[in-house]
Amino acid sequence: MPNRMPGRPPDHRSTDRDLANVLLVDDRQDNLLALEAILQGLPVKPVGVCSGEQALKQLLLEEYALILLDAHMPGMDGFETADHIKRRERTRGVPIIFFTAADRDAHLALRGYAAGAVDYLTKPFDPWILRAKVSILVDLWRKTRQLRAQAALTESRDSTLRTVGVGLDEATELLRSALVAENGLTRDRVEKAVEVLQRARRQLD
């Protein structure tokens, strides 16, 4: 794991609500501290856990933009942890970056990708490369959330417009019925109301 590196000071103007959660999973506390130092200054909130089991529990509590996952841990290793993550509907879309030691079998990278990883880094790695990868994936997560929010807003507006349209149709029909039943004293007013409602209905189409 790389040594700590000086990053830009955190942006204290940002609140936790503005930050993207990034889950750090490693059985060694010093590695978790090093990862937190690397991510310092990025618009993320790192959350460190020391096992795959803890990672799975944490993923039930909050939404995460990214997972940095050590491939080799005692008990549930990174590959098994990733398999559980990808089986859950709630977390299957969360990107995973695997870490492994340089002396490990090169074929483990293929296993990592097969487990659903978007990237696989070998220790020691360049901290700036990791920062760049995290920045890109977090930015993609933010844009995806924005698109989903816009789609939900559009659907809500469309639903409202459909409801208004139905109401206008009903009001128009009621006024027409009243016009037929009326003795003619308010005929001009009723006709004008019908005209206004029809104009409004055309604007909604």
PyMOL commands that set and color helices and strands:
alter all, ss='L'
color gray80, all
select helices_A, chain A and resi 16-18+29-38+52-61+78-87+107-114+127-181+187-204
alter helices_A, ss='H'
color red, helices_A
select strands_A, chain A and resi 20-25+44-49+66-70+96-101+119-123
alter strands_A, ss='S'
color yellow, strands_A
deselect
rebuild
show_as cartoon
